[in-house]
Amino acid sequence: MDIGMLWLDADPRVDVGAKIAKAATYYRDKYGRTPTLCFLHPATGGDMCPNRVGALEVRTSRSVLLHHFWLGVGQTEGGRALRQAA
C-alpha cells in the first residue's frame, strides 16, 4: 500500500476492532472504495489485535504512530491495487 488515509482514534473506551471498522466506514464514504488493508502500531493493537475486521486485513507496523490507523487498498504481487466493490 503506497497511499492511504491516516485515522486517529485515542479513545480508550472503544475496542480496536470497532475503531478500525469506524475508520473503514469513513474511508468508504469519503473515497468511494472499500479499504482492504489497515496498519497500526503494535501497542495500539495490544495483545488481542485482530488479524481481520470484516474483509479488512489488519497488520502491525512500528512506523505507524500510536493510536493511528493507516487504511487503504492493498496491492497484489503484480503491483496492481486489489479491486473490491464499495
N, C-alpha and C positions, 0 to 999 in steps of 0.2 A: 504494500500500500504506500503510494507516494504522496497522495493528497487526502486529507480528511478534515474532519471537524473536531475541534478540541472543546470538551464539555467539562465544566467544573461543577461538582456537587460534593460539598463537605459536610452535609447534614448527617450527624452520627446516628440519628433515629431511623434512617432509611437503609434497608438491605441493599447490598451491592448489586444484586440482580435487578432489583426494582429501579435503581439509579441508571443502570445500563439500558433497561427497557424504555425508560423515560427519554433518555438521550437518543435512542434509536427512533422513537416516535417523532421527536423533534426533527431529526435528520431527514426522515422520510417526508414529513410535511414541508420542510424548507427546500429540499433539493429534488424531490420527486422520485427518489430512488431509495430502496431499502438497503441499509448498510449490511455488509456481510462479515465485517471484522471489527473488533474492538480491542485496543491495547490499553492497559492500565498498569500502574506501579504495583509491584508485588505486595507492598504494605497496604495499599488501598484495597486489594482483593482479600487480604488476610488469609487465614488458614482454610477457610471454606470458599475460596474463589471458584465460581462456576467455570466450566470449560465452554459452556454454551448458554445462551439466553435466547430461547426460541431457536431460530435459524442462524443467529448471530454467533460466530466463533469468538471466544474470549481468550486473549493471550496476555501474559505479563511482560513488562519491559521496564528496566530501571531508567530508561531515558524519558519516560513519561512522568511528569510531576505528580506528587501525592494529590489524591482527590480529583485528578483529572482523568478523562476518558477520551481516547483518540479513536473516533469512529470513521469508517469509510468502506469502500468497496475493495475487497481483496483481489489479488491477481493470480492467474493461473501460472503454470510453469512457462508457458509461452509469452507471458508478459501482458496478455490482454485482460482487461477487467472482467470479472465474473458478471454475467448477466443474470439479473433477478428482477422480477416484476415488482413494482411498488405496490 
